[in-house]
Amino acid sequence: MTRFATFLGKAVTSTVLALSAVTAMAALPQGAKAPDFQLDAALAGKPMSFSLAKALRQGPVVLYFFPAAFTQGCTLEAHAFAEATDDFKKMNATVIGVTAGNAERVAEFSKLECRDKFAVAADPGAKVAAEYKTQFQTKDGKMLSDRTSFVIAPDGKILLSYTDGNPELHIQKTMDAVKAWHAANK
């Protein structure tokens, strides 16, 4: 068992319980066309703009939505994606994390928890999450993004759509989808 899985197994996910959904939708499925978007983001703590269309010109995009920066599961997931980012880059894949929760902290989160490896975008009001059907409303009425990962091919087709509150398998599933795409498109 990896250190990540061991740590995750021991972690108490009170944050997930606090963010439990009142309503949720099924995420866009594999094979669907990914909605284009542009969001304010940060990479290594520096502000930037992230455009899905522009990123897809370089290769596939690993788009992962997470509820809120600096929460336990989201921090673990960011660390794991940071560790895998160089492997994604070797296959011309871009990683982008998107959150509606505490969006004002994406710059800090990109530097500390994403370890300067990939961009994190702010999705105020979970508007992009709604387009991807990975939005939920908390008990207090706030709209957040569910923990959902997508792999999007350069043609905009969704190759993977995976939703699970536990961050453990998101990296492996997205890596497998990118590897399969890369092998088929050499």
C-alpha positions as CSV (number, residue, x, y, z in Angstrom):
1,M,0.0,0.0,0.0
2,T,1.4,3.4,-0.9
3,R,2.1,6.1,1.7
4,F,-0.7,8.1,0.2
5,A,-3.2,5.3,0.5
6,T,-2.1,4.5,4.1
7,F,-2.3,8.1,5.1
8,L,-5.7,8.5,3.4
9,G,-7.0,5.3,5.1
10,K,-6.1,6.8,8.5
11,A,-7.6,10.2,7.7
12,V,-10.8,11.2,9.2
13,T,-12.9,12.9,6.5
14,S,-14.9,15.2,8.7
15,T,-14.5,17.8,6.0
16,V,-16.4,15.7,3.5
17,L,-19.2,15.2,6.0
18,A,-19.3,19.0,6.5
19,L,-19.6,19.5,2.8
20,S,-22.2,16.7,2.3
21,A,-24.5,17.4,-0.6
22,V,-28.1,18.4,-0.3
23,T,-28.5,17.9,-4.1
24,A,-26.1,16.5,-6.6
25,M,-26.1,15.7,-10.4
26,A,-24.4,13.0,-12.4
27,A,-21.3,14.3,-14.0
28,L,-21.0,14.6,-17.8
29,P,-20.3,11.1,-19.1
30,Q,-17.4,9.6,-21.1
31,G,-17.9,10.4,-24.8
32,A,-19.7,13.8,-24.2
33,K,-18.3,17.0,-25.6
34,A,-16.5,19.0,-22.8
35,P,-17.8,22.5,-22.4
36,D,-15.1,25.1,-23.1
37,F,-14.3,27.6,-20.4
38,Q,-11.8,30.2,-19.3
39,L,-11.2,30.9,-15.6
40,D,-8.9,33.0,-13.5
41,A,-6.2,30.7,-12.0
42,A,-2.8,30.6,-10.4
43,L,0.3,28.6,-11.0
44,A,3.1,28.7,-8.4
45,G,1.2,31.4,-6.6
46,K,1.1,33.7,-9.7
47,P,-2.2,34.8,-11.3
48,M,-2.9,33.6,-14.8
49,S,-5.8,32.8,-17.0
50,F,-6.6,29.2,-17.9
51,S,-8.4,28.5,-21.2
52,L,-9.5,24.9,-21.9
53,A,-9.4,25.5,-25.7
54,K,-5.8,26.7,-25.5
55,A,-4.7,23.9,-23.3
56,L,-6.2,21.3,-25.6
57,R,-4.0,22.5,-28.4
58,Q,-1.0,21.1,-26.5
59,G,-2.6,17.7,-25.8
60,P,-5.2,16.1,-23.4
61,V,-6.3,17.9,-20.3
62,V,-6.7,16.4,-16.8
63,L,-9.5,18.5,-15.3
64,Y,-10.3,17.8,-11.7
65,F,-12.9,19.5,-9.6
66,F,-12.5,19.6,-5.9
67,P,-14.7,21.1,-3.1
68,A,-12.4,23.5,-1.3
69,A,-8.7,24.4,-1.0
70,F,-6.9,23.5,2.2
71,T,-9.4,20.8,3.3
72,Q,-8.1,17.4,4.2
73,G,-9.1,15.4,1.1
74,C,-8.4,18.2,-1.3
75,T,-4.9,18.7,0.1
76,L,-4.2,15.0,-0.2
77,E,-5.5,15.0,-3.8
78,A,-3.4,18.1,-4.7
79,H,-0.2,16.5,-3.4
80,A,-0.9,13.3,-5.4
81,F,-1.6,15.3,-8.6
82,A,1.6,17.3,-8.0
83,E,3.6,14.1,-7.7
84,A,2.1,12.8,-11.0
85,T,2.3,16.1,-13.0
86,D,5.7,15.4,-14.5
87,D,4.5,12.0,-15.8
88,F,1.4,13.7,-17.3
89,K,3.6,16.3,-19.0
90,K,5.7,13.5,-20.6
91,M,2.5,12.6,-22.5
92,N,1.7,16.3,-23.3
93,A,-1.2,16.3,-20.8
94,T,-2.0,19.4,-18.8
95,V,-3.4,19.2,-15.2
96,I,-5.8,21.8,-13.9
97,G,-7.6,21.8,-10.6
98,V,-10.9,23.8,-10.3
99,T,-12.7,24.8,-7.1
100,A,-15.6,26.9,-6.1
101,G,-14.9,26.6,-2.4
102,N,-12.7,29.4,-0.9
103,A,-11.7,30.4,-4.5
104,E,-9.9,33.4,-3.1
105,R,-7.2,31.1,-1.9
106,V,-6.2,29.4,-5.2
107,A,-2.9,31.2,-5.5
108,E,-1.8,30.1,-2.1
109,F,-3.1,26.6,-2.7
110,S,-1.3,26.4,-6.1
111,K,2.0,27.3,-4.4
112,L,1.8,25.3,-1.2
113,E,-0.3,22.2,-1.8
114,C,0.1,21.9,-5.6
115,R,3.8,22.5,-5.1
116,D,4.1,24.8,-8.0
117,K,3.4,21.9,-10.4
118,F,0.0,22.7,-11.9
119,A,-2.6,25.5,-12.1
120,V,-5.6,25.8,-9.9
121,A,-8.6,27.8,-11.1
122,A,-11.3,29.7,-9.2
123,D,-14.9,28.8,-10.1
124,P,-17.0,31.4,-8.2
125,G,-20.5,30.1,-7.7
126,A,-19.5,26.7,-9.3
127,K,-20.6,27.9,-12.7
128,V,-18.1,25.7,-14.7
129,A,-18.8,22.8,-12.3
130,A,-22.5,23.2,-13.3
131,E,-21.6,22.9,-17.0
132,Y,-19.8,19.7,-16.2
133,K,-22.7,18.6,-13.9
134,T,-20.4,18.2,-11.0
135,Q,-21.9,20.8,-8.8
136,F,-23.7,20.4,-5.5
137,Q,-25.4,22.6,-2.9
138,T,-24.3,22.4,0.7
139,K,-26.8,22.5,3.6
140,D,-26.1,26.2,4.0
141,G,-27.0,26.9,0.3
142,K,-23.4,27.4,-1.0
143,M,-22.7,25.9,-4.4
144,L,-19.5,23.8,-4.6
145,S,-17.9,21.3,-7.1
146,D,-18.0,17.7,-6.3
147,R,-14.8,15.7,-6.4
148,T,-14.8,14.7,-10.1
149,S,-12.0,14.1,-12.5
150,F,-12.1,14.3,-16.3
151,V,-9.6,13.5,-19.0
152,I,-10.4,15.5,-22.1
153,A,-8.9,14.6,-25.5
154,P,-7.6,17.4,-27.8
155,D,-10.8,17.2,-29.9
156,G,-12.8,18.1,-26.8
157,K,-14.3,14.6,-26.2
158,I,-14.4,13.4,-22.6
159,L,-12.3,10.2,-22.3
160,L,-12.8,9.7,-18.5
161,S,-15.5,10.9,-16.1
162,Y,-14.9,9.8,-12.6
163,T,-16.7,11.0,-9.4
164,D,-15.7,9.8,-5.9
165,G,-15.5,11.7,-2.7
166,N,-12.4,9.7,-1.8
167,P,-9.4,11.3,-3.6
168,E,-7.3,8.1,-3.6
169,L,-8.1,6.7,-7.1
170,H,-8.5,10.0,-9.1
171,I,-4.8,10.1,-10.0
172,Q,-4.5,6.5,-11.1
173,K,-7.7,6.6,-13.2
174,T,-6.7,9.8,-14.9
175,M,-3.2,8.5,-15.5
176,D,-4.6,5.3,-17.0
177,A,-6.8,7.3,-19.4
178,V,-4.0,9.6,-20.5
179,K,-1.7,6.6,-21.1
180,A,-4.4,4.9,-23.2
181,W,-4.9,8.1,-25.2
182,H,-1.1,8.6,-25.6
183,A,-0.6,4.9,-26.8
184,A,-3.3,5.3,-29.4
185,N,-2.0,8.6,-30.6
186,K,1.7,8.1,-30.9
